Every structure is written in structure tokens, then in C-alpha cells.
Amino acid sequence: MDAYENEKQPNKGVEDMAVDVPGFGSLTIADVRALTFETVDEAERFYSAYSAAVGFRCRKDEKGESNGLIRWRQWVCCKEGTRDKKYLEADGLSRTPRKQPRVNCQARFRINYNDRSRVYMVKIFVPNHNHELATGNQIAFVHAHRHVSDATLALTNTMTRVSIRPCHTYEYMVEQAGGYSVVGFTMKDLYNKLDQQRRTSPFESDSEGAISYMRALAAKDPHFICRFTIDLEDMLVDIFWRDEHSFVDYQCYGDVLIFDSTYKTNVYNKPLVFGTNNHRGSIIFNVAHNFR
């Protein structure tokens, strides 16, 4: 593989580590110094797997680059360095300063590119930490080593379609894996991944999203009504909807309608039509939009 493509490969994760090593936890300095890597990503996967076995989280540090080629790259412990003193003093701050997460740990891993052999060789490896490391079951809960795979996400979506909640799906996966420390992520990670999926894979347009949302409401509410018109160019012209609660409100208070243009606060600059109940509280009878 060309060294100029050394950071353009996707991160395959710890389970896809291509380096053949006997056991990350038992590696000595001499063992690590003898390793070579074809790409920077390969070295990063190695050090990530090593950090997971030992019980800490690593992060990228400095790098040297020349003519598009990364000449050297360094990774350090997440507790390397210290925070600036101005962020630790309470004077003048509206909030109490957070605890100092970094303790100037000197553990690091650096590789240099060798022009003769055209591989990356280990230049610096410092395994010693000045803080406690995660041990046993704690390692699985280190943030950098938790990951929700695409297969897990697909299973959760399938379970959701048959009315099984994500929290119950998570408990099922924990039982299948053999424990919380083995499943590889927490329930919060799963919910965060689902939320990310909803945000990053929406619909082609706001109109398509609105229609899909109306169909979902109609499936749950037998009194829900939605009408919309699409032109010859498959564009949404107008849409009208009303739910059960709005229908009951209209039967009770439908003799008073208010058109208030001050409600033009959305991106479409459309007015809202609403009514008022016997306590002079605003109630919505229905919602209609014309997109022309």
C-alpha cells in the first residue's frame, strides 16, 4: 500500500487489527520497538487495541508531514498534559470549574517513516502511567472502547418495528453476550446511536418528513385526519391535519376563531389559526399550510 494513502483508510476497529502480536497486555518495550507498520492507521489500530487491553484511553497528538506523506505520528494517553490554570480558578467564572482530568501522564507511542524499508517503525514507546488504570470489567466501560456496530443498530431497528423497546433489546443483547462488560456498549450508547441515526438519515425534504410523520400519527389515532395535495412535479402544494384532541376542542369552542399574523415565526413565514377556550387559553383546532 502506498504510504501516501496512510490515513485515508477507514478505521476498522480493534477487532480488525492486522498486526500479529501474542498478547497486548504482556508486551514489553522491546516487543513493541520491534514492530513495523505499513500505514499510520495500522499503527493506530495497534495502539488502540493495546490501550484497551491495558486499561486506558489514547488520543492523537502531534504529527510531522512532508509533501503529503506523514513522516511521523504520535499518540498519547488521554491524561497527558494539564489544563490551563485560568480554567481551574473559580474567580470570575460563573460555574464551578470541572475537576482536572489530566495529570501530565507521559505514556506515549510514536512511529517514524523509514525511507529505506518504506514502513513505519516504532521510535518511542513509554508504557508507564502515573495514574490508575481500568482493570477487569472496568475496561469495557472506557468511553473510547465502547462501540455500537451497524449490525446492533439494525437489530434494534427491527425490534422497534415489532414494538420491542430499545431498552428491552439492549437487555436481550446483554443476555446473549454474557454480561454488561462483554456486550461492548451501554444502554445510553445505544440510545445515542439511535438519535444520531434519526438526525443523519432524514428525508429528502421537509415535506416528505412531514407526510411520513402524519402517517405515523394516523396509525396511532383513529380520529386523526390528514389531507394534502401534490402537483405534477411531485411537489407538496398544501397540507391539512387535525387530531382527536383538536376535534373535541372545536366541538366545544369552535364559535371563536382567531387569525393572528404574529405567529409567523417559522421558516415558512405562515400564520397560525387557533381558538380560545373558556379560560382564554389558546387551543389549536387544526393546522393547514399552503406552500405556494
N, C-alpha and C positions, 0 to 999 in steps of 0.2 A: 504493500500500500504506500502511496506517495506521502511523504511526510508533510507536504503542503496541505493535505486534507486531514491533518491530525486532530482537529477539533470540530469537524463538520459531521462526524458520525453521531447518531442518536445515543443517548445514554441508555444502555441495555440493562442496567441494574446489577446488583451484587450477584444475583443468581446466574448471570450470564458471563461471569468473569472468565477471561480466556487464559489467564496465567495459571500454570500448573504449579501449585505450591502445596506442601504437605499439610499445613495447618496454620492459619493466621495467628492464632494465639501463642504458638510455640516458636515463631520465627525469631531468630537472633539478628543482630545488626549485620553480621557477616552474610547471613542468608539473604537479607533484603538488598545489601550492597551488590550482590552477585546477580540480581535480576536485571533484565533488559526488556524494553517495551517498544513495540513498533509505532505506537501512536500515543498521544497525550491522553486520549480517552481511555485507552487500555490501562495506563498508569493510574488514572483517576479511579477507575473501577477497582483496581487492586487496593488502593489506599482506603477507599470507601468500605470495601469488604474487611480490610484489616481493622479499621476503626469500629466496625460493627462487632467483630469478634472480641476486641479488647474492651470495648465499652465506653467509647466517646464519639463525638461528632466532629468531623473535619469540615473545613471550608477552603475555598480557593484563596490564595494570597497573590503575590506578585508573579509576573512573568516577563520574559525577555523575548522580543520578536524582531526579526530582520528579514526584509524582502518577502514578507508573507509567511515566513517559516518561524515557528515558535522554537527558539533556541533553548529556553529553559522555563520550567514552570514549578511553582512551589505550592504545597498545601500545608496548612497548619491546623492545630487544634482550635475548636470554636472558642476556647477560653484564652486564646493568645491575645496579648496586648492589654491595655487598660482604657477605661473611659476617661474622657477629658474631665478635669476637676470641676469645671463650671456646670457640668451636668449632675454632679454629686452634691453640690451645696444647695441647701434649701432656701437660702436667702435670695429673694427676688423671684422665686418660682411659685407659680400658682398651685402646683401639685407637689406632693412628696416625691422626691427622687426615687427612682427604682433601685433595687439592690444591684450591686456591682456583679455582673455575670462573668466578667473576665478577670483572670488572676495572673496574667502575664505568663501563661504556660509556654514553655519553649519547645514542646514537641512539634516536629515538622518533618516534611518529606519533600525532597527536591530532586528533579531529574534534569539532566543536560543532554542535548543532542550531540551525538558523535558523528562527525562528518565521514570518518573512515568506514565505520561499520553501518552507518545510516540507521541507527537505532537510538533510543533514549536510554541512558544509563543513570543509575541512582548516584547522585552526587552527595546528598546529605540525607541522613535518616537519624532522627533523635526520637527514641521511643519513650523517654521518661516524661511523666506528667507531675505537676506539683499540686494536684487536686485529686479528689476521689473519683474513681471510675465506676460506671454502672456494672453491676455484677448479676449473674444468673438471669432471673426473669426480668430484671430491670432493663436489660439491653433492648428487649423487644419494644419498649415504650420510649426509647430515644427518638425524638422527632424526625431526625434525618433518615432513620432506618424503618420508618413506617410508610407503607405504600398500598394504595387501593388499586388493584390491577383492573384492566379493561374487562377481564372475564368476571371478576367480582361485581363490577358495575352492571354488566349485562345480566347477571343472575339476579341482582337486586331489582332491576327494572322489570324483569319477568315476574318476579314475586309480587311486585307492586301492582302489576296488571291483573293479578288474580286476588287482590285485596289482602295481601300479606304485607304488613308494615315493615319498613326498613329495619326497625329495632328488633323485630322478631327474626328477620332474615339474618341479621348480624349474629344473634344468639344461635341460630342454626349453623352458621359457618364456624362459630367458635366450637360448637359441639363436634362438627365434622373434623376440624383441625386438631382438636385435642386440648384446647385451653386458650385463654386470652393471650398468653405470652407466645403462642405459636401461630395464631391467625395472621399476624403481621400488621395490624392496624387497630385503631379504636373505633367505637361507635361514632364519635364525633368526626373522625376522619371520613367515615362513610357518608355521613350527612353533608359534610363539606364538599365531598366529591359530587354528590347528587346536586347540590346547589350550584356548583361550578358547571355541571352539565346543562342545567336549565338556563344558565346565563350565556353560555358559549354556543349552544346549539338551538337557538330560537328559530323563528320562521323567516321566510323570505321578506316579509314586510309586516308593518303594524296591523294591517287589515287582515292578513292571514292569521296572525296571532289572535286577534280579537274574535274572529269567527270560530277558531278552534276552542277558545275559552268559552264562548257561548254554547257550543255543542256540549262541552263538559258540564256546564250548569244545567242544561236541559236534561241531561242524563240523570241528574240528582233531584231536580224539581219538576214534578208533573205539571205544575201551573206556569212554568216558565215559557215565554213566547219570544221568539226572535224572528225578525224578517229583515232581509237585506236584498239589495239589487246589484247586479254585476253587469257592466256594459259589454260591448262587443270585443273590447280589448282585454277582457278578463280583469277589469279594474273595479274596485268597490265604489259604488255610487252613493249609497246611503244604507243605514242600518238602524233598526229599531228593536229594543228589547224591554221586557217587563218581567219581573219575578213575582212570586206569590205574595210577598210582603207588600210590594208596591200596589198590587191589585186590591188587597184589603184596604190599604190606605186610601186609594182612590174612591172605593165604595163609601168610606166614612167621611172623607174630607174633599171630595172631588169638585165641590162647588166653588172653590177658590183656587185659581191658577196664578202664578207669578212668573213673569219673564224678566229676568234680571241679567243685564248685559255685563255686570261687574264680575260675573263668574267666568269671564274669558281669560282664564289663567293657564290654559293648557297650550300645547304646541300647535294645536289646530285652530286656536282662537274661536272656539264655538261657545255660544251661550248655553246656559243650563235652564231647563224648565222644571220648576218644582212647586210644591204646595206648602200649606201650613196646617198644623193640627190645632186642637183646642187649647194647647199650651203655647201657641205661636212658635212652635218649633218647626224647623224646615224638614220636609219629607219629600222624597223623590217618587213621583208617580211612574215615570218611565224615562228612558233615555233614548234620544234619537240624534243621529249625526248625518249631515249631508256633506259629502266630500267635494262637491263641485264648487 
